[in-house]
Amino acid sequence: RLVNELNHLKEIERQNEKEKAEREVIVRQLQQKRNDVLNKQLSTKALLDASWRHSVHLENELQDSRKKLDQIRSQFPEIADQLRATIRCTKKMEGHAHRLEIENAMIRKTIKKQDEQIERLEKILQRRSLMLPVFRK
């Protein structure tokens, strides 16, 4: 009878070791996914910063163009037409910049959802790890 019980306990120990190894693999995978998400987040932040700087630059260009247009409009009607075309182009660029801001906002939301999912998965793993000693008894 003791031999059977010992064999049973050994089997439980093997199962526990197998489950532990599986959990370690899952933890490594989650850590890798989290690192990937963080790297994407850094890249996205860099893109967002560059887009923001570009947007500010475009806004400054637009303001400068409008000032120049006002100065020249009274003197040279032909140049005023050219400046209007420049302003139209600048407005198009503003539209592109706005679309980039929207895309960046969507990317930030996706990253936030992924971070939340990783946190939930890590909590599940932590709870399972805490429950393991209970099952061993």
MDAnalysis code that builds the backbone (N, CA, C; Angstrom):
import MDAnalysis as mda
import numpy as np

u = mda.Universe.empty(411, n_residues=137, atom_resindex=np.repeat(np.arange(137), 3), trajectory=True)
u.add_TopologyAttr("name", ["N", "CA", "C"] * 137)
u.add_TopologyAttr("resid", np.arange(1, 138))
u.add_TopologyAttr("resname", ["ARG", "LEU", "VAL", "ASN", "GLU", "LEU", "ASN", "HIS", "LEU", "LYS", "GLU", "ILE", "GLU", "ARG", "GLN", "ASN", "GLU", "LYS", "GLU", "LYS", "ALA", "GLU", "ARG", "GLU", "VAL", "ILE", "VAL", "ARG", "GLN", "LEU", "GLN", "GLN", "LYS", "ARG", "ASN", "ASP", "VAL", "LEU", "ASN", "LYS", "GLN", "LEU", "SER", "THR", "LYS", "ALA", "LEU", "LEU", "ASP", "ALA", "SER", "TRP", "ARG", "HIS", "SER", "VAL", "HIS", "LEU", "GLU", "ASN", "GLU", "LEU", "GLN", "ASP", "SER", "ARG", "LYS", "LYS", "LEU", "ASP", "GLN", "ILE", "ARG", "SER", "GLN", "PHE", "PRO", "GLU", "ILE", "ALA", "ASP", "GLN", "LEU", "ARG", "ALA", "THR", "ILE", "ARG", "CYS", "THR", "LYS", "LYS", "MET", "GLU", "GLY", "HIS", "ALA", "HIS", "ARG", "LEU", "GLU", "ILE", "GLU", "ASN", "ALA", "MET", "ILE", "ARG", "LYS", "THR", "ILE", "LYS", "LYS", "GLN", "ASP", "GLU", "GLN", "ILE", "GLU", "ARG", "LEU", "GLU", "LYS", "ILE", "LEU", "GLN", "ARG", "ARG", "SER", "LEU", "MET", "LEU", "PRO", "VAL", "PHE", "ARG", "LYS"])
u.atoms.positions = np.array([
    [0.829, -1.210, 0.000],
    [0.000, 0.000, 0.000],
    [0.867, 1.265, 0.000],
    [1.928, 1.260, 0.813],
    [2.828, 2.412, 0.840],
    [3.518, 2.606, -0.510],
    [3.819, 1.507, -1.176],
    [4.463, 1.580, -2.484],
    [3.516, 2.254, -3.478],
    [2.240, 1.864, -3.429],
    [1.248, 2.485, -4.320],
    [1.134, 3.982, -4.039],
    [1.112, 4.287, -2.768],
    [0.998, 5.709, -2.391],
    [2.247, 6.477, -2.832],
    [3.419, 5.865, -2.664],
    [4.663, 6.492, -3.096],
    [4.663, 6.693, -4.611],
    [4.235, 5.695, -5.339],
    [4.163, 5.813, -6.802],
    [3.187, 6.910, -7.209],
    [2.067, 6.955, -6.509],
    [1.080, 7.999, -6.796],
    [1.675, 9.394, -6.548],
    [2.375, 9.539, -5.450],
    [2.999, 10.820, -5.122],
    [4.072, 11.186, -6.150],
    [4.817, 10.188, -6.600],
    [5.829, 10.445, -7.628],
    [5.170, 10.914, -8.930],
    [4.050, 10.295, -9.269],
    [3.325, 10.694, -10.474],
    [2.825, 12.135, -10.343],
    [2.291, 12.474, -9.180],
    [1.841, 13.841, -8.939],
    [3.015, 14.804, -9.061],
    [4.163, 14.412, -8.504],
    [5.345, 15.276, -8.581],
    [5.772, 15.479, -10.035],
    [5.737, 14.410, -10.853],
    [6.078, 14.532, -12.273],
    [5.109, 15.458, -12.993],
    [3.829, 15.323, -12.680],
    [2.832, 16.197, -13.298],
    [3.080, 17.648, -12.903],
    [3.402, 17.853, -11.634],
    [3.676, 19.218, -11.167],
    [4.903, 19.801, -11.862],
    [5.925, 19.006, -12.036],
    [7.131, 19.473, -12.726],
    [6.809, 19.804, -14.192],
    [5.992, 18.961, -14.822],
    [5.603, 19.209, -16.211],
    [4.813, 20.514, -16.307],
    [3.855, 20.703, -15.394],
    [3.050, 21.931, -15.391],
    [3.935, 23.153, -15.138],
    [4.921, 22.992, -14.248],
    [5.828, 24.101, -13.961],
    [6.607, 24.479, -15.218],
    [7.099, 23.484, -15.927],
    [7.852, 23.749, -17.160],
    [6.959, 24.436, -18.195],
    [5.708, 23.992, -18.298],
    [4.773, 24.625, -19.241],
    [4.517, 26.071, -18.860],
    [4.354, 26.324, -17.560],
    [4.129, 27.699, -17.102],
    [5.339, 28.580, -17.403],
    [6.529, 28.020, -17.230],
    [7.734, 28.800, -17.511],
    [7.805, 29.167, -18.996],
    [7.406, 28.251, -19.859],
    [7.376, 28.532, -21.292],
    [6.379, 29.647, -21.576],
    [5.204, 29.549, -20.957],
    [4.169, 30.572, -21.157],
    [4.660, 31.923, -20.660],
    [5.317, 31.934, -19.514],
    [5.834, 33.196, -18.964],
    [6.854, 33.806, -19.918],
    [7.744, 32.972, -20.456],
    [8.740, 33.491, -21.410],
    [8.062, 34.042, -22.659],
    [7.047, 33.330, -23.139],
    [6.323, 33.812, -24.317],
    [5.639, 35.144, -24.028],
    [5.021, 35.240, -22.868],
    [4.349, 36.490, -22.506],
    [5.355, 37.630, -22.354],
    [6.493, 37.328, -21.774],
    [7.515, 38.355, -21.631],
    [7.998, 38.820, -23.009],
    [8.153, 37.874, -23.935],
    [8.580, 38.236, -25.284],
    [7.518, 39.092, -25.964],
    [6.248, 38.690, -25.811],
    [5.166, 39.484, -26.400],
    [5.149, 40.877, -25.805],
    [5.332, 40.966, -24.499],
    [5.330, 42.268, -23.835],
    [6.487, 43.127, -24.351],
    [7.666, 42.503, -24.493],
    [8.812, 43.234, -25.034],
    [8.529, 43.715, -26.457],
    [7.890, 42.843, -27.256],
    [7.538, 43.245, -28.615],
    [6.584, 44.438, -28.607],
    [5.590, 44.372, -27.720],
    [4.620, 45.466, -27.631],
    [5.317, 46.754, -27.187],
    [6.217, 46.635, -26.216],
    [6.935, 47.826, -25.752],
    [7.795, 48.421, -26.865],
    [8.433, 47.548, -27.632],
    [9.236, 48.045, -28.760],
    [8.355, 48.734, -29.791],
    [7.196, 48.141, -30.068],
    [6.265, 48.777, -31.004],
    [5.787, 50.107, -30.452],
    [5.557, 50.123, -29.149],
    [5.084, 51.362, -28.522],
    [6.143, 52.457, -28.652],
    [7.403, 52.094, -28.433],
    [8.477, 53.085, -28.577],
    [8.573, 53.587, -30.015],
    [8.453, 52.653, -30.964],
    [8.498, 53.048, -32.374],
    [7.327, 53.962, -32.712],
    [6.158, 53.597, -32.205],
    [4.971, 54.407, -32.463],
    [5.116, 55.783, -31.844],
    [5.675, 55.844, -30.645],
    [5.872, 57.136, -29.984],
    [6.833, 57.995, -30.806],
    [7.885, 57.374, -31.313],
    [8.835, 58.122, -32.136],
    [8.147, 58.640, -33.405],
    [7.322, 57.802, -34.013],
    [6.573, 58.240, -35.195],
    [5.614, 59.365, -34.850],
    [4.948, 59.220, -33.720],
    [4.004, 60.250, -33.291],
    [4.731, 61.568, -33.032],
    [5.881, 61.493, -32.373],
    [6.662, 62.705, -32.110],
    [7.094, 63.364, -33.419],
    [7.552, 62.555, -34.352],
    [7.976, 63.099, -35.645],
    [6.779, 63.711, -36.373],
    [5.649, 63.028, -36.307],
    [4.440, 63.562, -36.946],
    [4.027, 64.874, -36.301],
    [4.125, 64.924, -34.990],
    [3.757, 66.150, -34.264],
    [4.671, 67.308, -34.680],
    [5.978, 67.045, -34.712],
    [6.923, 68.097, -35.123],
    [6.621, 68.549, -36.552],
    [6.327, 67.587, -37.412],
    [6.005, 67.918, -38.796],
    [4.725, 68.750, -38.858],
    [3.755, 68.378, -38.047],
    [2.494, 69.120, -38.013],
    [2.714, 70.552, -37.537],
    [3.526, 70.720, -36.509],
    [3.835, 72.063, -36.005],
    [4.557, 72.862, -37.084],
    [5.484, 72.207, -37.758],
    [6.220, 72.869, -38.832],
    [5.259, 73.312, -39.943],
    [4.342, 72.425, -40.301],
    [3.364, 72.768, -41.342],
    [2.466, 73.922, -40.901],
    [2.070, 73.928, -39.653],
    [1.238, 75.020, -39.135],
    [2.000, 76.343, -39.202],
    [3.262, 76.306, -38.826],
    [4.079, 77.520, -38.906],
    [4.232, 77.991, -40.354],
    [4.433, 77.033, -41.247],
    [4.533, 77.391, -42.660],
    [3.240, 78.022, -43.157],
    [2.133, 77.462, -42.731],
    [0.838, 77.994, -43.148],
    [0.661, 79.432, -42.655],
    [0.996, 79.671, -41.408],
    [0.882, 81.029, -40.870],
    [1.801, 82.002, -41.606],
    [3.013, 81.553, -41.860],
    [3.949, 82.405, -42.605],
    [3.419, 82.703, -44.010],
    [2.887, 81.687, -44.661],
    [2.346, 81.877, -46.010],
    [1.193, 82.866, -46.002],
    [0.340, 82.759, -45.005],
    [-0.793, 83.680, -44.929],
    [-0.322, 85.119, -44.726],
    [0.695, 85.310, -43.895],
    [1.234, 86.660, -43.682],
    [1.813, 87.215, -44.976],
    [2.595, 86.380, -45.647],
    [3.190, 86.827, -46.912],
    [2.113, 87.150, -47.940],
    [1.076, 86.331, -47.963],
    [-0.018, 86.573, -48.900],
    [-0.668, 87.926, -48.636],
    [-0.917, 88.214, -47.386],
    [-1.533, 89.506, -47.056],
    [-0.648, 90.677, -47.484],
    [0.666, 90.526, -47.305],
    [1.589, 91.605, -47.676],
    [1.638, 91.800, -49.186],
    [1.654, 90.699, -49.907],
    [1.858, 90.770, -51.353],
    [0.549, 90.984, -52.112],
    [-0.537, 90.538, -51.538],
    [-1.827, 90.591, -52.232],
    [-2.124, 91.989, -52.804],
    [-1.820, 92.969, -52.022],
    [-2.119, 94.331, -52.481],
    [-1.169, 94.786, -53.602],
    [0.004, 94.174, -53.687],
    [0.998, 94.619, -54.663],
    [1.001, 93.781, -55.942],
    [0.893, 92.497, -55.808],
    [1.068, 91.632, -56.977],
    [-0.021, 90.548, -57.041],
    [-1.048, 90.748, -57.827],
    [-2.130, 89.753, -57.929],
    [-1.655, 88.383, -58.420],
    [-0.670, 88.334, -59.309],
    [-0.172, 87.048, -59.809],
    [0.460, 86.229, -58.689],
    [1.245, 86.901, -57.882],
    [1.902, 86.214, -56.764],
    [0.860, 85.736, -55.758],
    [-0.202, 86.519, -55.612],
    [-1.269, 86.119, -54.686],
    [-1.877, 84.796, -55.126],
    [-2.062, 84.612, -56.433],
    [-2.591, 83.345, -56.933],
    [-1.649, 82.180, -56.620],
    [-0.354, 82.415, -56.789],
    [0.623, 81.373, -56.472],
    [0.586, 81.014, -54.989],
    [0.459, 82.028, -54.169],
    [0.399, 81.777, -52.734],
    [-0.879, 81.020, -52.357],
    [-1.982, 81.310, -53.034],
    [-3.213, 80.555, -52.770],
    [-2.998, 79.070, -53.067],
    [-2.312, 78.796, -54.156],
    [-2.017, 77.403, -54.500],
    [-1.150, 76.761, -53.416],
    [-0.184, 77.518, -52.915],
    [0.675, 77.018, -51.835],
    [-0.149, 76.730, -50.586],
    [-1.064, 77.621, -50.302],
    [-1.903, 77.430, -49.117],
    [-2.786, 76.196, -49.282],
    [-3.338, 76.010, -50.487],
    [-4.150, 74.812, -50.731],
    [-3.317, 73.554, -50.492],
    [-2.096, 73.573, -50.982],
    [-1.190, 72.432, -50.789],
    [-0.907, 72.216, -49.306],
    [-0.669, 73.313, -48.602],
    [-0.393, 73.227, -47.163],
    [-1.597, 72.662, -46.415],
    [-2.795, 73.072, -46.834],
    [-4.005, 72.539, -46.195],
    [-4.130, 71.039, -46.432],
    [-3.755, 70.603, -47.634],
    [-3.764, 69.166, -47.908],
    [-2.804, 68.447, -46.964],
    [-1.636, 69.051, -46.777],
    [-0.653, 68.465, -45.870],
    [-1.190, 68.413, -44.451],
    [-1.929, 69.450, -44.071],
    [-2.544, 69.440, -42.738],
    [-3.519, 68.272, -42.620],
    [-4.254, 68.025, -43.695],
    [-5.175, 66.882, -43.700],
    [-4.427, 65.574, -43.516],
    [-3.283, 65.464, -44.198],
    [-2.461, 64.265, -44.036],
    [-1.960, 64.152, -42.604],
    [-1.522, 65.254, -42.053],
    [-1.038, 65.249, -40.673],
    [-2.160, 64.864, -39.721],
    [-3.348, 65.352, -39.967],
    [-4.495, 65.011, -39.125],
    [-4.784, 63.505, -39.204],
    [-4.720, 62.963, -40.421],
    [-4.933, 61.518, -40.570],
    [-3.866, 60.739, -39.807],
    [-2.628, 61.219, -39.848],
    [-1.553, 60.553, -39.097],
    [-1.841, 60.591, -37.600],
    [-2.339, 61.716, -37.122],
    [-2.683, 61.821, -35.702],
    [-3.774, 60.818, -35.338],
    [-4.755, 60.671, -36.202],
    [-5.830, 59.702, -35.954],
    [-5.267, 58.284, -35.937],
    [-4.409, 57.973, -36.904],
    [-3.796, 56.649, -36.948],
    [-2.967, 56.396, -35.698],
    [-2.230, 57.395, -35.262],
    [-1.417, 57.253, -34.055],
    [-2.295, 57.032, -32.829],
    [-3.425, 57.714, -32.771],
    [-4.350, 57.522, -31.653],
    [-4.884, 56.090, -31.657],
    [-5.179, 55.573, -32.830],
    [-5.670, 54.197, -32.930],
    [-4.577, 53.210, -32.501],
    [-3.352, 53.485, -32.891],
    [-2.233, 52.614, -32.510],
    [-2.049, 52.645, -30.990],
    [-2.172, 53.854, -30.409],
    [-2.053, 53.953, -28.950],
    [-3.137, 53.134, -28.255],
    [-4.347, 53.169, -28.794],
    [-5.434, 52.376, -28.206],
    [-5.113, 50.887, -28.297],
    [-4.603, 50.470, -29.445],
    [-4.256, 49.061, -29.629],
    [-3.173, 48.642, -28.629],
    [-2.177, 49.482, -28.470],
    [-1.094, 49.185, -27.525],
    [-1.646, 49.101, -26.109],
    [-2.535, 50.010, -25.768],
    [-3.129, 49.988, -24.429],
    [-3.909, 48.693, -24.212],
    [-4.686, 48.267, -25.208],
    [-5.439, 47.013, -25.093],
    [-4.480, 45.832, -24.926],
    [-3.385, 45.845, -25.684],
    [-2.421, 44.754, -25.588],
    [-1.758, 44.739, -24.215],
    [-1.427, 45.918, -23.695],
    [-0.850, 45.998, -22.343],
    [-1.825, 45.448, -21.315],
    [-3.091, 45.787, -21.444],
    [-4.106, 45.291, -20.512],
    [-4.248, 43.781, -20.615],
    [-4.199, 43.269, -21.830],
    [-4.300, 41.820, -22.016],
    [-3.101, 41.112, -21.393],
    [-1.924, 41.661, -21.573],
    [-0.724, 41.067, -20.988],
    [-0.833, 41.074, -19.470],
    [-1.306, 42.179, -18.913],
    [-1.463, 42.252, -17.465],
    [-2.460, 41.208, -16.972],
    [-3.559, 41.030, -17.697],
    [-4.546, 40.018, -17.297],
    [-3.920, 38.629, -17.341],
    [-3.176, 38.334, -18.390],
    [-2.549, 37.023, -18.512],
    [-1.508, 36.798, -17.417],
    [-0.761, 37.854, -17.099],
    [0.227, 37.733, -16.023],
    [-0.466, 37.475, -14.690],
    [-1.588, 38.119, -14.457],
    [-2.337, 37.895, -13.219],
    [-2.856, 36.462, -13.149],
    [-3.330, 35.944, -14.282],
    [-3.803, 34.560, -14.318],
    [-2.663, 33.607, -13.978],
    [-1.492, 33.863, -14.561],
    [-0.329, 33.019, -14.271],
    [0.064, 33.107, -12.799],
    [-0.003, 34.310, -12.251],
    [0.335, 34.474, -10.840],
    [-0.636, 33.704, -9.959],
    [-1.929, 33.768, -10.282],
    [-2.922, 33.033, -9.492],
    [-2.691, 31.543, -9.603],
    [-2.381, 31.066, -10.783],
    [-2.120, 29.634, -10.947],
    [-0.892, 29.219, -10.156],
    [0.119, 30.071, -10.158],
    [1.330, 29.763, -9.404],
    [1.037, 29.721, -7.914],
    [0.149, 30.606, -7.469],
    [-0.213, 30.631, -6.040],
    [-1.062, 29.415, -5.676],
    [-1.836, 28.898, -6.616],
    [-2.722, 27.776, -6.347],
    [-1.956, 26.449, -6.372],
    [-0.816, 26.382, -6.989],
    [-0.055, 25.153, -7.136],
    [0.266, 24.509, -5.793],
    [0.757, 25.282, -4.806],
    [1.036, 24.634, -3.509],
    [-0.217, 24.047, -2.871],
    [-1.351, 24.630, -3.117],
    [-2.603, 24.110, -2.539],
    [-2.908, 22.737, -3.127],
    [-2.686, 22.581, -4.416],
    [-2.973, 21.302, -5.070],
    [-1.949, 20.240, -4.707],
    [-0.773, 20.637, -4.344],
    [0.261, 19.650, -3.969],
    [-0.080, 18.975, -2.649],
    [-0.774, 19.684, -1.799],
    [-1.151, 19.101, -0.511],
    [-2.244, 18.126, -0.734],
])
